[in-house]
Amino acid sequence: MLLAELLDELPEDLARQVFTHASWSERRGDSYTRLAFLGDSVLALAVTAYLYPRLEAERFGAGRLTKIRAQAVSGVSCRAVAERLALPDRLRAAAPPGVRESAAALIGTERVLASVIEAVIGACYLHSGYERTAEAVVEAFAPEIEDALSNPVDFKSALQELLARRGAEVGYEVSSEEGPPHERVYSVVALVDGEELGSGRGRSKKHAEQEAARMAVERLSGE
């Protein structure tokens, strides 16, 4: 896999940062947080640039493209790619000896693995440039992109349908905004009768809402 090759090419300082959780370092700047912020943008652009010329404008307007991209780069998708790259093992190995027990719980979460794969992409972009990184990203996410094209899912609609059977309605609330205006990242929660059923994060409110709705659907389906 090309992304694995680019990861192996990273200089030691960047590679170390990719696999450092914020709670493992006294300086937040030494963790993967900033790299993940950068990688999130590179991931979205790489997938968008791949999809845009390949899907005819008559059938795939901006709204539909947004939904396909959101599904292709969702937390679930990022986790799947991270696991194919064996990132959980590398993250586990990078954990300081004193936190290895608590690290095991962190490493198993979708949020952490999604952030780590985004950090990998951000680091590869800094070291190898956009062209090589974008090519590697599209290859790594190819199954997720194909699945989003073949089996598109609108999680907000799916959640509304689930709640309608229970006589309930969902509302979405922005819980936080990070970054400058031109690089804003939104965190959104899905609320039903004041109870948080899911949360999501994305470069747009719509993307974050879809992620929050997906988590809510999974929770309700599990119940």
Secondary structure, DSSP 8 states (H G I E B T S, - for coil): -HHHHHHHHS-HHHHHHHT--GGG-SSGGGSSHHHHHHHHHHHHHHHHHHHGGGS-TTT--HHHHHHHHHHHTSHHHHHHHHHHTTHHHHHHHHS-GGGHHHHHHHHTSHHHHHHHHHHHHHHHHHHH-HHHHHHHHHHHTHHHHHHHHHS---HHHHHHHHHHTTT---EEEEEEEES-GGG-EEEEEEEETTEEEEEEEESSHHHHHHHHHHHHHHHHHH-
